[in-house]
Amino acid sequence: MNKRFWGFAAGAALAALAAVPASAHRQWMMPSSTVVSGDDVWVTVDAAVSNDLFYFEHQPMRLDAMKAWAPDGTEAPIENKSTGRYRSTFDVHLKQKGTWRIASVADMLIGSYELNGKTERLPRGTTTVNLAERLPAGATNVKTAEANNRNEIFVTVGEPTTTLFTPTGKGIELVPVTHPNDLFSGEAATFQFLLDGMPAAGLPVTVIPGGIRYRDQLGQMDMKTDAEGKVEVMWPEPGMYWLNVTTPQVEREEGEGGTPPPLARRASYVTTLEVLAP
């Protein structure tokens, strides 16, 4: 059997699904607050892609797939959406007590095909359902990778709740042992990650504090999930942190009789966390 490497470029979509080196662009969301109080409050969120975390200098994050959920699981509207040259912004009206989820989730196929002697990328928006209709007549050597990209943040009104952490069974998901809105410097937090509903063992986890623009050292922490998909993070100081979990690139074997191999599974998880002083 021949070995083929199934890591296919698909612009920014693939970049978001790969392990991120120090100089790469990172997709992120920044809430105006992660913990608020009151009976009628709002949160404003900035969303962008940049080299320097939480600084606008590359391009805005698109809001097409952005959604918000109240603590009881009902979907809440994304209001006052605006996309500029370097960032997007929007508001969420927090009408319930407890922990809210704000997320952009994308399921897609990335890959390539050959046509008339040239290699072409799959069109943006291709899925397992519409793959056949997206391929032009005569396309050959079709290579695909299934991809799931989840970027989410959490905002708590009053006391933290865990209702919204029920897994969907799709992509990489966070199951908090430590609540993501209950983090303090000098204290360890434990998170569990699932991949398609199962403990995600051995996945690389990257944690980077904000403020890269104003220091010489990146301050990146690299870890891996254990056999139960858990990872422990010790927060060195207060501030905003970017956390990324990805599936590594893998080799896939060609199927018997020249049939295409199984789809390579690519998934990425991103969140922004606020760590408070004790």
Secondary structure, DSSP 8 states (H G I E B T S, - for coil): --EEE-----HHHHHHTS---TTS-EEEEEES-SEE-SSSEEEEEEEEEESSTT--SSEE---TTEEEE-TTS-EE--EEEEE-SS-EEEEEEE-SSEEEEEEEEEEEEEEEEEETTEEEE--TT--TTTHHHHS-TT-EEEEEEEEEEEEEEEEEESS---GGG---SSSEEEEESS-TT--BTTSEEEEEEEETTEE-TT-EEEEEES-GGG-SS---EEEE--TTSEEEEE--SSEEEEEEEE----EEE--GGG-----EEEEEEEEEEEEB--
